């Protein structure tokens, strides 16, 4: 489905439209459900208080008459207020390998798992940014006391700890940690305690649906953490290995987008997110008061990135927030997302813009496959997916060719209408079967389904110099050649029922000489969602904003 609308002022290329309600997010809770949730939270609070009391008692018990008490304990807050700089060196957990055997190390991380073997021995698995190491506390003269072992066993999971010890290499593989070494603990200090009972457990949030289903078949009941609960406690949910990897993959997409475009002579710009009046489109804007004047949050950098081209920057890109007030209860729409936008001069043909799209996204996909192998494997363990199929030279089909493929498959569509979500997916399936790719460009869309600023085709004004790009059967990018002639732009706007007074500064920017130009836009979250074949865009937004969610 084209994401550019014909009857609105410039709303950008990565326009999101309401489609189908297949989101995992549901309408707001009923009073009964809210009451039930409140009771649940109260019960959790009481459990936490009880656990905290028990832990305090155990700690007091552990420190009684212990000559080795300096080797463990809670660090006082005053000692964490930048009191001094000792020059101590911490080793990152990911660097703990067999090469450090018998070396003294100091590590800091979260107590992910704690297991008491006996009164004289315990294991603590420490996690730091997705990497884990097994730490062993075993009673020994002058180093580890029984009280110290007890202290470790009453630490709450997810607490931050400093651990000093010697690296050892066990005979067999370690299943419960990423690092295949152990630390023989000599000292353990708690830097910051987590509450004794967490709202969600990290191991529960990290389970795949396959694990849960297998357990059910075996007669075992495992906890399934639903999406609302995850997002309510996002700070815990983002600690799972899959989420740690998803947002590192997202970072790589952003970096490659920027690096590639800089290498192609583009200039990074930052356009305003506060727009006068409601110049970027009808009802789908967040309106606000700007010092007594009506204003809104920008639906895209569309107007200003075109103005930058008129200002002789030649080629520009922007990475920034985009705001859409549509009530889109779908798996792929958000009210706020990160837009990746491009605008550039065109010398002869809008295919020049598609050439950039082709090279850019092949470079991004190659970079992810090469530099994010571990992250992709980690995501795949919780959310299994097949690697994206794409060609070295991206397939391009005209809209009419796409329509013909659908007709031959028995799917009747309006030849000058738009494609709905179901039809887009069907076309994606047909393209995969015929051309062996899940990434392709569909161009020369009917003019009637594109925004007023889209340039019509020279040979048939019912079509336009525009394109959409698809990944796994879903639209991911929308772009076009723009109308750069102010009189023709005014005519197009009036023909679409737009009050040209509301976009006068936009139109005026073309009156001082404007080159032919075009561009495109894409949502960062959608790129990651579709590359990893995730079922909901909320999984790729750190703190999602949709029609029902504005917290945390």
C-alpha positions, 0 to 999 in steps of 0.5 A: 500500500502506498503510504503517500496520500493524495488529499493532504499537504506534505506528510512525508514519505514514511507516512503511516496509515490505519490498516487492520487491527492486528496489534497485540496491544488491546484497548484500555483496561476495564474497571474490573481489570484495573482493580484486579491489576491493582490487587496484584500489585499490592500483593507483589508489594507485600511479598517484596516487603517480606522478602526484604525483611528476610534478606536483612535478617539473613545479612545481619546474621551473616556478618556476626563475628566473621573475621572475613567480613571485609570481603563482602557486604553492601557498599554504602551510598556515600562510597558511590557518590564519586568519593574517590578514584582508586584506579582499579580496573574492571574486566568486562564479562565478554572478555573473560576467556581461558587466556585469563586462567589463574589471573585476578579479575574484578567484574561488575554486573547483575546477579542473574541467578543465585544457587546455593549448593550447600552451606559452604558453596554457592554459584552466582551467575553475573551478567553484563550487557548480555554476557554471563559468567559463573562465579563460585563461592566455596568456603576456604581459610582466610578467603571465603567464610560460611557467612560470606556464602550465606550473604551471596545466597540472599542477594536479590536477583538483578542486583548490581555486584562487584566480584573479585576472584581468580579465573579458572577453566572447568573440565566440561562446558558451562551450560548456564553462561556465555563465558566458558570460564569461572571466577573463584570468588574472593570478594563480593560487594553489592553496589545496588540491590534490586527489589526482592520480587521482580514484576517479571523475571528475565528468564520468563521474558526471554523464553521463546513461544517454541519453548513454552509450547514444548513445555505444555506438551510435556505437561509443564506450565511455563510463564508467558509474559505478554506484550502489555506486561513487557511494555509496562516493565520495559526497563526489565524487558529490555534486559533480555538477550533478544532485546539487547540484540534488537537495539544493537541491530537498530544502532547498526542500521542507523550507523550504516544509513548515515555512513553510506549517505555521507560517502555518497556526498549527502549532508546530514541536517536537522529540521524543526519538529514544531510546525506552524498551524497544521500545515502538514496535514489534516486530522492526523497531527498532534496540535499544541499551543506555541506561545499563543499560536496554533502549532503541531508536531511535525509529521515528517521533515518533508517540507524542510528537507525540500527547502534544504535542496532549494537552499543548494545543499544538493543532497540531504538526509535526516535521522529524527523523530516523526509524529503521527496522530492517527488511530492506527491499531496495527502491528506496524504503526506507531504515533512516534517513530524514528524517521530516516529521510533523504532528499536529493537533486535529480539530473534526469530521471527519478530512477536516480533516487531508486538507485540510491535506495538500491545501493543503500539498503543492500549495503545496510543488509550486508552490514547487518549480516556481516557485523551483527551475526551474534545479535541476529542469532540471539534474536532468532533463538527467541523469535525464529526467522529465516534470513532476508532474501535479497538480490545484489541488484534490487528488483524493480517492477512498475505498478502495472507489472505488479497488477498484471502478476496479481491478475495472473494469480487470480487477484482482481485489483483496481489498476489505478487504485491503491494496494491494501495490506492483504494484496501487498503480501500476496504480491510479495509472495508472488515476487519471491516465487518468481524472482527469489527476493523479499526486497523489491521496488514497485514504481510508477504508482497511480497519481491519484493515490499519491500526495499532491507534491508528487510529480506526474509521469510525462507520458500519462498524467494518471501515473506518477514518478513515485515508488514504494519499497517492500520487505517480506511483503510489507511496505517499508519505504515510500518516495518520489520525484517532487513537483518543483514548479511553484505554479504547478505545485499550487495547481496540484494542491488546489486540485486536491482540495488543499488551502494553499495559504496553509502551505504558502512558505513551502510553495514560496521556497520554489519561487526563487529557483528550484532544481528537479529533486526527489527523495524517500523516507523510512521508519527505522523501527520498521526496517529492523522489524521486517529484517528480523521478521518480528511480528510487532513494531513495538518490539523494535521501539525502545519505549513505544508510543501508540494511541493507547500508550504514552508511558513509561 
